[in-house]
């Protein structure tokens, strides 16, 4: 394999983390909306936890994307 194909393969492997982040975001918001629907009075208490979970999952997604772009455009 030449270097160009190895860069593309490495960038594709780095994007696998974004798949898990997408599934995680779906699970977070499904549980969040289900919890609010069951107990609307506790919605304000669930907001903090929901936003922290969202931010942590989004961080994983962005890190995978940044690593992939670095492998594509910076690595030799």
OpenMM code with the backbone's topology and positions (N, CA, C; nanometers):
from openmm import Vec3, app, unit

residues = "UNK UNK UNK UNK UNK UNK UNK UNK UNK UNK UNK UNK UNK UNK UNK UNK UNK UNK UNK UNK UNK UNK UNK UNK UNK UNK UNK UNK UNK UNK UNK UNK UNK UNK UNK UNK UNK UNK UNK UNK UNK UNK UNK UNK UNK UNK UNK UNK UNK UNK UNK UNK UNK UNK UNK UNK UNK UNK UNK UNK UNK UNK UNK UNK UNK UNK UNK UNK UNK UNK UNK UNK UNK UNK UNK UNK".split()
positions = [
    Vec3(0.0833, -0.1184, 0.0000),
    Vec3(0.0000, 0.0000, 0.0000),
    Vec3(0.0874, 0.1242, 0.0000),
    Vec3(0.0444, 0.2215, -0.0755),
    Vec3(0.1198, 0.3463, -0.0774),
    Vec3(0.0723, 0.4397, 0.0338),
    Vec3(0.1420, 0.5497, 0.0497),
    Vec3(0.1141, 0.6413, 0.1606),
    Vec3(-0.0231, 0.7070, 0.1485),
    Vec3(-0.0652, 0.7382, 0.0267),
    Vec3(-0.1943, 0.8053, 0.0088),
    Vec3(-0.3101, 0.7154, 0.0510),
    Vec3(-0.3026, 0.5890, 0.0160),
    Vec3(-0.4110, 0.4982, 0.0552),
    Vec3(-0.4084, 0.4700, 0.2050),
    Vec3(-0.2915, 0.4704, 0.2640),
    Vec3(-0.2824, 0.4522, 0.4093),
    Vec3(-0.3419, 0.5713, 0.4836),
    Vec3(-0.3224, 0.6932, 0.4306),
    Vec3(-0.3826, 0.8121, 0.4912),
    Vec3(-0.5341, 0.8032, 0.4873),
    Vec3(-0.5886, 0.7621, 0.3748),
    Vec3(-0.7339, 0.7511, 0.3621),
    Vec3(-0.7899, 0.6435, 0.4546),
    Vec3(-0.7200, 0.5323, 0.4651),
    Vec3(-0.7637, 0.4249, 0.5536),
    Vec3(-0.7588, 0.4695, 0.7001),
    Vec3(-0.6536, 0.5383, 0.7392),
    Vec3(-0.6419, 0.5863, 0.8772),
    Vec3(-0.7495, 0.6892, 0.9090),
    Vec3(-0.7800, 0.7763, 0.8137),
    Vec3(-0.8852, 0.8764, 0.8363),
    Vec3(-1.0208, 0.8083, 0.8497),
    Vec3(-1.0452, 0.7053, 0.7714),
    Vec3(-1.1706, 0.6313, 0.7829),
    Vec3(-1.1827, 0.5606, 0.9164),
    Vec3(-1.0743, 0.5033, 0.9636),
    Vec3(-1.0759, 0.4357, 1.0937),
    Vec3(-1.0975, 0.5376, 1.2059),
    Vec3(-1.0412, 0.6568, 1.1920),
    Vec3(-1.0596, 0.7612, 1.2938),
    Vec3(-1.2049, 0.8065, 1.3016),
    Vec3(-1.2794, 0.7930, 1.1933),
    Vec3(-1.4191, 0.8361, 1.1920),
    Vec3(-1.5131, 0.7328, 1.2550),
    Vec3(-1.4635, 0.6162, 1.2924),
    Vec3(-1.5482, 0.5160, 1.3577),
    Vec3(-1.6020, 0.5701, 1.4904),
    Vec3(-1.5239, 0.6513, 1.5580),
    Vec3(-1.5690, 0.7111, 1.6836),
    Vec3(-1.6919, 0.7986, 1.6663),
    Vec3(-1.7068, 0.8595, 1.5499),
    Vec3(-1.8237, 0.9436, 1.5269),
    Vec3(-1.9507, 0.8608, 1.5156),
    Vec3(-1.9386, 0.7371, 1.4708),
    Vec3(-2.0544, 0.6478, 1.4662),
    Vec3(-2.1059, 0.6214, 1.6077),
    Vec3(-2.0161, 0.5919, 1.6985),
    Vec3(-2.0555, 0.5701, 1.8375),
    Vec3(-2.1127, 0.6954, 1.9014),
    Vec3(-2.0582, 0.8107, 1.8649),
    Vec3(-2.1097, 0.9362, 1.9200),
    Vec3(-2.2515, 0.9629, 1.8697),
    Vec3(-2.2780, 0.9322, 1.7453),
    Vec3(-2.4135, 0.9504, 1.6913),
    Vec3(-2.5141, 0.8612, 1.7614),
    Vec3(-2.4761, 0.7384, 1.7854),
    Vec3(-2.5645, 0.6465, 1.8585),
    Vec3(-2.5834, 0.6952, 2.0021),
    Vec3(-2.4758, 0.7429, 2.0630),
    Vec3(-2.4841, 0.7946, 2.1997),
    Vec3(-2.5750, 0.9160, 2.2105),
    Vec3(-2.5669, 1.0052, 2.1128),
    Vec3(-2.6542, 1.1230, 2.1147),
    Vec3(-2.8000, 1.0817, 2.1030),
    Vec3(-2.8278, 0.9845, 2.0191),
    Vec3(-2.9649, 0.9356, 2.0066),
    Vec3(-3.0161, 0.8773, 2.1370),
    Vec3(-2.9325, 0.8004, 2.2043),
    Vec3(-2.9720, 0.7411, 2.3324),
    Vec3(-2.9924, 0.8470, 2.4406),
    Vec3(-2.9050, 0.9458, 2.4436),
    Vec3(-2.9171, 1.0517, 2.5444),
    Vec3(-3.0486, 1.1261, 2.5287),
    Vec3(-3.0784, 1.1683, 2.4071),
    Vec3(-3.1991, 1.2477, 2.3877),
    Vec3(-3.3262, 1.1635, 2.3999),
    Vec3(-3.3194, 1.0352, 2.3632),
    Vec3(-3.4360, 0.9495, 2.3813),
    Vec3(-3.4675, 0.9321, 2.5298),
    Vec3(-3.3653, 0.9083, 2.6104),
    Vec3(-3.3866, 0.8931, 2.7545),
    Vec3(-3.4277, 1.0248, 2.8189),
    Vec3(-3.3715, 1.1335, 2.7714),
    Vec3(-3.4026, 1.2646, 2.8257),
    Vec3(-3.5492, 1.2994, 2.8004),
    Vec3(-3.5937, 1.2822, 2.6778),
    Vec3(-3.7334, 1.3127, 2.6464),
    Vec3(-3.8294, 1.2168, 2.7158),
    Vec3(-3.7910, 1.0925, 2.7291),
    Vec3(-3.8749, 0.9959, 2.7999),
    Vec3(-3.8878, 1.0340, 2.9477),
    Vec3(-3.7770, 1.0762, 3.0077),
    Vec3(-3.7815, 1.1168, 3.1474),
    Vec3(-3.8653, 1.2415, 3.1691),
    Vec3(-3.8558, 1.3366, 3.0777),
    Vec3(-3.9365, 1.4582, 3.0899),
    Vec3(-4.0842, 1.4270, 3.0672),
    Vec3(-4.1132, 1.3359, 2.9763),
    Vec3(-4.2525, 1.3004, 2.9510),
    Vec3(-4.3143, 1.2289, 3.0711),
    Vec3(-4.2339, 1.1518, 3.1430),
    Vec3(-4.2858, 1.0802, 3.2596),
    Vec3(-4.3035, 1.1708, 3.3804),
    Vec3(-4.2145, 1.2690, 3.3934),
    Vec3(-4.2193, 1.3569, 3.5098),
    Vec3(-4.1861, 1.4997, 3.4665),
    Vec3(-4.2835, 1.5735, 3.4156),
    Vec3(-4.2561, 1.7093, 3.3670),
    Vec3(-4.2072, 1.8056, 3.4759),
    Vec3(-4.2395, 1.7787, 3.6002),
    Vec3(-4.1963, 1.8673, 3.7089),
    Vec3(-4.0448, 1.8623, 3.7293),
    Vec3(-3.9813, 1.7531, 3.6903),
    Vec3(-3.8370, 1.7377, 3.7095),
    Vec3(-3.7562, 1.7797, 3.5871),
    Vec3(-3.8205, 1.8471, 3.4925),
    Vec3(-3.7515, 1.8843, 3.3683),
    Vec3(-3.6331, 1.9763, 3.3944),
    Vec3(-3.6455, 2.0701, 3.4866),
    Vec3(-3.5352, 2.1629, 3.5137),
    Vec3(-3.4149, 2.0913, 3.5745),
    Vec3(-3.4412, 1.9899, 3.6561),
    Vec3(-3.3315, 1.9142, 3.7163),
    Vec3(-3.2607, 1.8278, 3.6132),
    Vec3(-3.3341, 1.7802, 3.5131),
    Vec3(-3.2747, 1.6938, 3.4111),
    Vec3(-3.1973, 1.7720, 3.3061),
    Vec3(-3.2211, 1.9018, 3.2942),
    Vec3(-3.1528, 1.9808, 3.1922),
    Vec3(-3.0017, 1.9807, 3.2107),
    Vec3(-2.9557, 1.9987, 3.3330),
    Vec3(-2.8115, 2.0027, 3.3580),
    Vec3(-2.7458, 1.8714, 3.3194),
    Vec3(-2.8021, 1.7617, 3.3631),
    Vec3(-2.7459, 1.6313, 3.3306),
    Vec3(-2.7517, 1.6041, 3.1810),
    Vec3(-2.8596, 1.6415, 3.1180),
    Vec3(-2.8731, 1.6211, 2.9744),
    Vec3(-2.7715, 1.7002, 2.8947),
    Vec3(-2.7496, 1.8248, 2.9341),
    Vec3(-2.6530, 1.9068, 2.8617),
    Vec3(-2.5099, 1.8592, 2.8836),
    Vec3(-2.4788, 1.8099, 3.0025),
    Vec3(-2.3446, 1.7568, 3.0278),
    Vec3(-2.3214, 1.6307, 2.9450),
    Vec3(-2.4201, 1.5435, 2.9390),
    Vec3(-2.4084, 1.4241, 2.8559),
    Vec3(-2.3959, 1.4579, 2.7088),
    Vec3(-2.4730, 1.5568, 2.6642),
    Vec3(-2.4643, 1.6006, 2.5257),
    Vec3(-2.3259, 1.6550, 2.4943),
    Vec3(-2.2718, 1.7376, 2.5831),
    Vec3(-2.1412, 1.7987, 2.5594),
    Vec3(-2.0301, 1.6937, 2.5563),
    Vec3(-2.0361, 1.5968, 2.6457),
    Vec3(-1.9329, 1.4926, 2.6483),
    Vec3(-1.9375, 1.4072, 2.5216),
    Vec3(-2.0576, 1.3731, 2.4770),
    Vec3(-2.0706, 1.2923, 2.3565),
    Vec3(-2.0290, 1.3719, 2.2331),
    Vec3(-2.0637, 1.4972, 2.2297),
    Vec3(-2.0263, 1.5821, 2.1161),
    Vec3(-1.8756, 1.6019, 2.1110),
    Vec3(-1.8097, 1.6050, 2.2271),
    Vec3(-1.6646, 1.6162, 2.2306),
    Vec3(-1.5993, 1.4971, 2.1620),
    Vec3(-1.6495, 1.3775, 2.1875),
    Vec3(-1.5951, 1.2576, 2.1234),
    Vec3(-1.6126, 1.2670, 1.9721),
    Vec3(-1.7290, 1.3135, 1.9279),
    Vec3(-1.7550, 1.3273, 1.7855),
    Vec3(-1.6582, 1.4275, 1.7224),
    Vec3(-1.6407, 1.5410, 1.7848),
    Vec3(-1.5514, 1.6425, 1.7289),
    Vec3(-1.4052, 1.5978, 1.7308),
    Vec3(-1.3641, 1.5271, 1.8341),
    Vec3(-1.2262, 1.4778, 1.8387),
    Vec3(-1.1996, 1.3771, 1.7276),
    Vec3(-1.2941, 1.2884, 1.7022),
    Vec3(-1.2786, 1.1939, 1.5916),
    Vec3(-1.2685, 1.2650, 1.4584),
    Vec3(-1.3499, 1.3672, 1.4395),
    Vec3(-1.3468, 1.4438, 1.3154),
    Vec3(-1.2148, 1.5184, 1.2992),
    Vec3(-1.1673, 1.5805, 1.4053),
    Vec3(-1.0411, 1.6560, 1.3990),
    Vec3(-0.9243, 1.5633, 1.3709),
    Vec3(-0.9201, 1.4490, 1.4355),
    Vec3(-0.8123, 1.3531, 1.4107),
    Vec3(-0.8168, 1.3065, 1.2658),
    Vec3(-0.9344, 1.2812, 1.2150),
    Vec3(-0.9475, 1.2390, 1.0764),
    Vec3(-0.8975, 1.3461, 0.9802),
    Vec3(-0.9351, 1.4702, 1.0039),
    Vec3(-0.8903, 1.5789, 0.9160),
    Vec3(-0.7396, 1.6008, 0.9265),
    Vec3(-0.6843, 1.5859, 1.0470),
    Vec3(-0.5391, 1.5976, 1.0621),
    Vec3(-0.4664, 1.4877, 0.9843),
    Vec3(-0.5201, 1.3677, 0.9889),
    Vec3(-0.4581, 1.2583, 0.9143),
    Vec3(-0.4656, 1.2820, 0.7646),
    Vec3(-0.5735, 1.3402, 0.7187),
    Vec3(-0.5890, 1.3643, 0.5752),
    Vec3(-0.5009, 1.4772, 0.5244),
    Vec3(-0.4956, 1.5888, 0.5969),
    Vec3(-0.4345, 1.7077, 0.5420),
    Vec3(-0.2973, 1.7442, 0.5998),
    Vec3(-0.2594, 1.6834, 0.7107),
    Vec3(-0.1323, 1.7207, 0.7724),
    Vec3(-0.0287, 1.6100, 0.7621),
    Vec3(-0.0712, 1.4851, 0.7775),
    Vec3(0.0244, 1.3735, 0.7761),
    Vec3(0.0870, 1.3572, 0.6383),
    Vec3(0.2120, 1.3182, 0.6368),
    Vec3(0.2823, 1.2996, 0.5102),
    Vec3(0.2844, 1.1551, 0.4697),
] * unit.nanometer
topology = app.Topology()
chain = topology.addChain("A")
for resn in residues:
    res = topology.addResidue(resn, chain)
    for name in ("N", "CA", "C"):
        topology.addAtom(name, app.Element.getBySymbol(name[0]), res)
